Amino acid sequence: MTCYITDSAVFIMGNCNLDTSLMITVPSVADELKSRDALLRFDLAKEGGLRVEWPEPEMVKEVRKMAEYTRDSEELSKTDLEVLAKALEHRDTSILLTDDYAVQNVAVQLGIQVKPIAQKKIRDIIIWQKQCTGCRKTFDKGDVCPICGSALKKKRKKSRKEKSNP
């Protein structure tokens, strides 16, 4: 049976009409919920069977490694990493519900099925790099060019089309 790994967007947007007993999330998702409505939806989902579980530490390490490879690590919060790790634990039987493009990019690279809540799903799988706005040299990370001191800007290094799920 398919389960749904949920990030905070599910509770913030509130337009996810799925059986809450099939949902799993991580404890830190609750920390991202600021509105009373989102907190109410989260509490109602828990009463309806939402499972709130900690991710396996090994899965978090694997997600962090992939996020560094894609260069999405600067965009991902602790909660994002934990949600991805939980989805990785259940990769063969779950769908990750998220609108976050960086989360989707890493998830697809890890072989995790993704379904957006309110946004469109990513079309391209992207590996990022940094390019100097001054001398145009490229780097894997950083905010300031070590050569000329200008700001570094995020830029696509590689990209390929995401395969459609059947």
C-alpha positions in Angstrom: 0.0 0.0 0.0 1.3 3.4 -0.9 2.0 5.9 1.9 2.6 9.6 1.6 5.6 11.4 3.2 4.4 14.9 3.9 6.4 18.1 4.2 5.0 21.3 5.8 3.3 22.4 2.5 0.6 19.7 3.0 -0.5 21.4 6.3 0.2 25.0 5.1 -1.8 24.7 1.9 -4.5 22.4 3.3 -5.7 21.1 -0.1 -4.4 17.6 0.2 -7.4 15.3 0.3 -5.7 12.0 1.3 -6.4 9.5 4.0 -4.3 10.8 6.9 -3.7 7.2 8.2 -1.5 6.8 5.1 0.6 9.8 5.9 4.0 10.0 7.6 6.0 13.1 8.5 8.9 14.1 10.8 8.6 16.0 14.1 10.4 19.1 12.8 7.6 19.7 10.3 5.5 21.0 13.2 8.1 23.7 13.8 7.6 25.1 10.4 3.9 25.6 10.9 3.2 29.2 11.9 -0.4 29.8 11.2 -3.2 28.6 13.4 -4.9 26.9 10.5 -1.8 24.9 9.5 -1.3 23.8 13.1 -5.0 22.8 13.3 -4.7 20.7 10.1 -1.5 19.1 11.5 -3.3 18.2 14.8 -6.4 16.9 13.0 -4.1 14.8 10.7 -2.4 13.3 13.8 -5.8 12.4 15.3 -6.7 10.8 11.9 -3.7 8.6 12.0 -0.8 10.7 10.7 2.5 9.0 11.8 5.2 11.4 13.1 8.5 9.6 13.1 12.2 10.4 13.3 14.2 9.6 10.2 17.0 7.0 10.3 20.4 8.8 10.8 21.9 6.7 7.9 19.2 8.0 5.6 19.9 11.6 6.6 23.6 11.1 5.7 22.6 9.6 2.3 20.3 12.6 1.6 22.9 15.1 2.7 25.5 13.4 0.4 23.1 13.7 -2.6 22.2 17.3 -1.7 25.9 18.1 -1.8 26.2 16.4 -5.2 23.3 18.4 -6.7 24.5 21.5 -4.9 21.0 21.9 -3.3 22.4 21.6 0.2 22.4 25.4 0.7 18.7 25.5 -0.1 17.6 22.7 2.2 16.5 23.1 5.8 17.0 20.6 8.5 13.3 19.7 8.1 13.8 19.2 4.3 16.7 16.8 4.9 14.6 14.9 7.5 11.6 14.6 5.2 13.7 13.4 2.4 15.4 10.9 4.6 12.0 9.6 5.7 10.9 9.3 2.1 14.1 7.5 1.3 13.3 4.9 4.0 10.0 4.2 2.3 11.2 4.8 -1.2 9.6 1.7 -2.7 6.2 2.3 -1.2 5.8 6.0 -0.8 5.2 9.3 -2.6 6.7 12.5 -1.3 4.3 15.4 -1.1 6.2 18.7 -1.5 6.2 21.9 -3.4 9.8 22.7 -2.7 11.8 22.5 -5.9 15.2 21.8 -4.2 13.5 18.9 -2.2 12.0 17.6 -5.5 15.4 17.8 -7.3 17.1 15.8 -4.6 14.2 13.3 -4.2 14.2 12.5 -7.9 17.9 11.9 -7.9 17.4 9.5 -5.0 14.7 7.6 -6.9 11.8 8.9 -4.7 8.4 9.5 -6.3 7.3 13.1 -5.9 3.9 14.7 -6.1 3.5 18.5 -5.7 0.7 20.1 -3.5 0.0 23.4 -5.2 2.9 24.0 -7.6 4.0 22.3 -10.8 6.3 19.3 -10.5 9.9 20.0 -11.6 10.6 19.1 -15.3 14.4 19.1 -15.1 16.8 17.4 -12.8 19.5 20.0 -12.0 23.1 19.9 -10.8 24.1 23.5 -9.6 27.4 25.3 -9.6 28.5 28.9 -8.6 29.7 31.4 -11.2 31.6 34.5 -10.4 29.8 37.7 -11.5 33.2 39.3 -12.2 35.7 36.9 -13.8 33.1 34.3 -14.8 35.0 31.4 -13.3 32.9 28.6 -11.9 33.1 26.9 -8.4 31.3 24.2 -6.5 30.4 26.3 -3.5 30.9 29.6 -1.8 29.5 33.2 -1.9 32.6 35.2 -2.9 35.1 34.5 -5.7 38.4 33.4 -4.3 40.1 34.9 -7.4 38.7 38.4 -7.8 36.4 38.8 -4.8 33.2 39.3 -6.7 29.9 37.7 -5.7 29.1 34.1 -6.8 25.8 33.4 -8.4 24.0 30.0 -8.6 23.9 28.6 -12.2 22.9 25.3 -13.8 25.9 23.0 -14.3 24.0 20.1 -15.8 20.3 19.4 -16.4 18.3 16.6 -17.8 14.6 16.0 -18.3 12.8 14.2 -15.5 11.3 10.8 -16.6 7.6 10.7 -16.3 6.2 8.2 -13.8 3.7 5.7 -15.4 
